[in-house]
Amino acid sequence: MITIRGLNIDLREFQLRNINLEIAENEFFILMGPTGAGKTVLLEAIAGLIPLMSGKIFIGEREITGLPPEKRGISIVYQDYALFPHLTVLENITYGLHFHRTDKTHAEKRLDRLLEVLNLFDLKQRFSVNLSGGEKQRVALARALMVEPKVLLLDEPLSALDPNFREEVRNALKRLHQSSTTTFLMVTHDFVEVLSLAGRAAVMNKGRIEQTDHVKEIFEKPASPFVADFVGMKNLFEASFHETYAVVSGLKIEIGRIADPSLHYLAVRPEDIIISRETFSSSMRNNYSGIITQIDNQGFYYEIEVSVTNVSFKGLITKGALIELGLEEGIPVYVSFKASAVHVF
């Protein structure tokens, strides 16, 4: 549905370089990356709000590179809602119909469907100043979808909401996608949103795409040190590789398969690290003794940092496990992880 070929943008202080992307029809695709990576710039380029230096953009078989925004069949929703304060919810939702020729009966059916899916029936006659943040965002989504765009662009639509409203709107987005034929392209850096909504995603960094893949593959098999760090692989090390093991600062780590000696990095997710007071069984190919150097409260979990010779590993455990094991900074423990948990690139 969305095809981007060789896209380059020069905004003087920031550039997008050689962006190539394929997004299927009716896919829920997410762009993620740190602040300043270029996610919103790419979104606005697709919408026709930023000129290209070079490259092409297609929606289906139709090239839209040179078309004005209103001719592209695209709707965009920002995090600040951008509702008209002098219009009611119903008037906001149907505003776009003034610029699109739509059969009246069909429009009424679509309106009823959006009001139902987004739970807006009881709010039709309210003005936006009397709505909560979650209600405003649901109205903004209904307005964007009322004109039946081929593509819906979402620029961090949940970031300005408190946690309760965020879950409410996230569930609404999922229902909307399941009940429509529109292709969704969303910008976010929230992993909960990525994991609950998207099938595939791309990770951006400094104006370039670092990796495009299924979400599970990005989180489990990052293609670069940047992606590994971004998706939370806190155990990220430079390494040398020799047959079925790697060496990190003199520490031998079994990886369970023959690795390309030209690779340079090794990573283990913190949730794959087992921390114990006694050594684990031989089923754990990697088992080391070390000293706890830091314990950080992460809310539902504690992050435990363990120094093994010259290497520091980070693992996650529950508060219950922390108390049960009697873990404190400075005490000896064992760090274990499977060879299959080791990612190399």
N, C-alpha and C positions, 0 to 999 in steps of 0.2 A: 504493500500500500504506500509506504513512504520509502523512497529511494534517494539517497544523497550520494553524489559522486564528486570526489575531489574538491570539496567545499573549502574555500579560504576566505577569511575576513580579516581586514586590517582596520582596527579602531585606534591606531597610533599607540595608545597606552596598553592595548591588548590585542592579541591575534588568535584566530582559530586557524589551525593548519591541517590540511589534507584530511578532512573529515569524510569518511565513507561509512554508510550505514544502510541497512536493509531492515524494515519493520513490516511485518506481515499484516494483512487485512484483519481487523477486529482483534489485534494483539493488544495486550496491556504491557507496554514497554516503558522502562524507567531509565532516566539518565541520572547517575549519581556521581558524587565527587565532592571535594572540599569547596568551601567558599572561594570564588575567584577562578574556578576551573574552566568556566566558559559554558556552563549548562544553560543558563538563561539566554545568553547570546545566541546559542544554537537554536533554542526554541523560537526566539524572535526572528531569526533568519528564516526559519521554516514558515513562520506566519507572514513574512514579507515586511517586517518592521525594520530590518537592518539590511542594507545592500551587500551583495557579495563582491569580493574582489575577483573570484573565479569559482567555477564549479557549477553543478546542476542539481536541481531538486525536482523530484517527480512525485505526484500523488496518483497512484495507479499507473496508467500508461501516459498520463498527461503531464507534460513538463510545465511547472508553475514558476520557474526561476524568475521570469520577468513580469509576472502578473502582480497587480496591486493586491493588498490584503483581502479586500472584499470579493475578489474573484477566485480565491483559492479553495473555497469549500472547507475552511478551517475556522474553528472557534478556539479562543484562548481564555483561560481562567487564571487570574493572579491571586496571590495570598491575601490581598487587601480588599477583595470582593468587588469593588468598583460599582456598587449599586447606585441607582438614581434615588436620592433621598426624597424627592417630591412625588415619586410614584409608589403605588402599592406593590405588594409582592406579585400579584397577578399581572400588573402593568409592566413590571420589570421583566418577568419571564417572557411575556409576549412581545416585548419591544422590538426584537429583531425581525418579527414578521412584517413590519412596515417596509422592510427592504428585501423581502423574499416573497415571491409569488407562491402561495401554498393553498391547496384546496381547503376550504373552511371546515368541512366535515373531518378531513384527515387531521387538520391542525387541532381541532377540539379533542379528538381521540388521543393525539400525542400529548396534549396538555394534561388530560386526565391521567394518562399513564405516568407522566413525570411527577405530577402532584402525589400520586399514589406511592411510587417507588421512593420518593424523597420525603414522604410524610409531611406535605405542605398544605393539604386541604384546609386545615383550620387556620392557616395564616394568610390566606389569599388577600384579605382586605387590609392587612397591616402595612404600615410604612416601615422602611428598613431601619429607622432609628429605634424602633421598638422591638428589634429582633436580637437574639443572642448571636455570638460569633458563629456557632455551628449552624444556626438557622440561616444567617446571611450567606454562608458558604454553600449551603444546599440550594438557596435561591439562585446564586451565581451559577451553579452547575446546571440547574434547570434552564436558566436563560441561555446558556451556551449550547445546550442540547436541543432546545426548542426548534432551532432552524435546521436540525438534522445534518450536522456537519459530517463530512467523511472522516475528519480527524479532529480530535479534541486535545489541545495542548494544556497542560496543567503545571503551573510554575509554583512549586512548593505550596499547594493549596491548604495544607493542614498545619503549616509551621506556626501560624499566628494563633492557633486554637489551644485552649487548655486541654489536658489529657482526656477528660470525659467527652468533650466535643470532638476531639481528634478521632477517638474510636468511633463515634457516631457517624462522622462524615466519611471515615475510611470504609465503614460497612456500607454506607450509601454508594460510594464509588464502586465497590465490588458489585453491588446489585445493578447499578447502572450499566456497567460493562457487560454483565451477563445477559441483560435484557435488551441490548442494542447491537447494531452492526458497526458502530463507530470504532475507529482505531484510537486508542488512548496512548498518549506520550506524556509522561510525567517526570518532572524534575524533583528530586528529593535527596537528602543525605541521611534520612531516617531509615535504619535497617528494618524496623518493624513494618514500615510501609512497603519496603522492597519485598520482604519475604511474604507478606500477606496478600499483595496485589499483583506483582509482576511475574510473568513467565520467563522473560529475558530482560537483560539490562546491559548498559554500557557504563564503564567507569571512565570519567574524564579527569585530566590533570594538565594544567597549564596550557589549555587550548587544544589539546590532543586527546584522542580516544586511546586509552591504555589497554582495554580489554572489552570485548563484546561476547556475551555467552548466556547460557541459561543461568539463572540466579544461583542455583545450587553449585554449578561449576565455578562461578566466580568466587563464591565463599570458600569452596573446598579446594579449588585448584587455581589460585591466582597466577596470572601470567607474568607478573613483575614484582619487584620489591615494593613499589609504591602501592599496587593493588593489595598485596598481602598485608601491608601495614594499615591501609584504609579499611579493609574488611575485618580488622581485629585480630590478625595473626601476630600476637605480641611477641611470640618467640620466633624472631626473624634474625638469621645469622648469615654472615659470609662463611662459605665453606669450600673445601676442596673435596672432590669425589674420586673414590677408588673402588671399582667394581660394585659391591653391594653395601658399601658404607661410606660415610662422610666424616670429615675431620673439621671440628669447629674449635679453634683456639687450643688445639692439642687433644680435645675430647673426641673419642671415636663414637659415632652414632650409626646404628644399623638402619638402613632404609628399605631392606627387603627386596630389592631388585637392582639390576645393573643400571647405573646412571651414566649419562653422558659426561665424560670428564671436563667438557667445556662449560658445564653449568657452574654457577657461582653462588647460589643462595639456597638455604634450607629454612623451612618454617614449620611450626607446630602450633595448632590452635590451643589456647589456654585451657579450653574445656576438655582437651584430649590428654592433658597432663594429670597424672594421678600422684597425689601426695599422701604419704603414709608414714607411720612410725616404725613399721617393719618392712623388710624387703619383700617385693612381690614375687609371684611364681615365675618360672622360666618362660611362660607364655608372653610375658612382656620382654621384647627383645632389647629394650633400652631401660636399664635400671641403674641409678646412680645414688650415692649418698651425698648429702649436702647440708648446708646450714640456712635456716630461714633468716633472710636479711630485712624483709619488710612485709607487713600485713596491711592491706588497704580495704576499708569498708566500701563496697560498691553497691550498697542497697540490699538486694536480695542475695548477693554473693559477696564473698571475700576474695580478693586477689592476693595470692601468696607468692612472694618472690623468694626463690631458693638459689643460693650460690653453690655451683658444682665446679670446683677448681676455678677456672677463669671464665666460666659461662654461667649467666643468670637465667633461670627458667621461671616463667610465670604460669601459675595454675589457678583455677577457680574452685572454691568449695562453698558449701552452704554454712550458715551460722551454726546449725546443729552439728555438722561435721567438725567445725573449728573447735567447738566446746568438747565434743566427744573425744577428739584426738588430743586435746590439750595443747594446741599449737600456739606458740609464742615466738617472738623474734629472738634469734640467738640459739634456738635448740636444733639438734640434728634431726633430719628427716630423710626419707627416700623419695626420689623423683622417678617415675616410671611412665613410659608411653610405648605404644606399639610401633613397629616399623612402618605399618600401613598408615599411621597417622602423620608420617613425615612427608612434607611436600617439597619438591625440589624444582628449581627453575634458574 
